[in-house]
Amino acid sequence: MLLGIETSTKNCSIALFKDGVQLGAYDERGDRFVHGERLHVMIQDLLHKHGAIPKDLSGIIVGEGPGSYTGLRIGTSTAKGLAFALNIPMYAVPTLGCFDFSSFESNYCISVLDARRDEVFAQVWKNTSGGFEASGDIEAVIVDDQSWDHLRGESVTVIGDCADKMTDLLSSSLPANWTIAPTAYPSASTMHTYLGPSLAPVDTAYFEPFYLKDFVAEKSKKKYL
């Protein structure tokens, strides 16, 4: 039995898999991060719902990023804690692949996550006979009318947590064969697509999330006496 954890955005997401089949999943999101308060409770509830206990787990899968520093740290520390305590392997999968691409018929899909201002974390996926496969590196992209210029002649679906932002930034140059899907968040429920012989464990002790960009601390808005 495998537990999936995806916390790189405001969506706090977990899923339980057995023999490659999803048993159940929970997703919670809000305007603020609830991960620190809810993640362990969600895991406990999901295991209990399916008559399982932590010792029944044979591995932990975590979304490795990119995404929120806070979310990634919480998800990674939880995954590491469970893996160490239960002496089971830990696996990592790219967050930008944790979307449901199954309903898209376009030739390509671009998955995006908001990286503030006019920038997104993005990865291009190509539609093949076996489903969508990564077609390029994960990048931080400043979105303008030149972005993904090589795909302008292709049918493309853009999916991510910032549909309004992508619509605004591409509205003046959106090709007729491109579609911006409604806002969607990466979810642990999609991690079943990574299950298989090619999924190799990471070094739990030395694993770090894939932040992509250096952390920049913001000035606190709290007022102190």
PyMOL commands that set and color helices and strands:
alter all, ss='L'
color gray80, all
select helices_A, chain A and resi 35-49+54-56+69-86+95-97+149-151+163-170+188-194
alter helices_A, ss='H'
color red, helices_A
select strands_A, chain A and resi 2-6+11-18+21-29+59-63+90-93+108-114+119-128+131-134+139-142+156-160+178-180
alter strands_A, ss='S'
color yellow, strands_A
deselect
rebuild
show_as cartoon
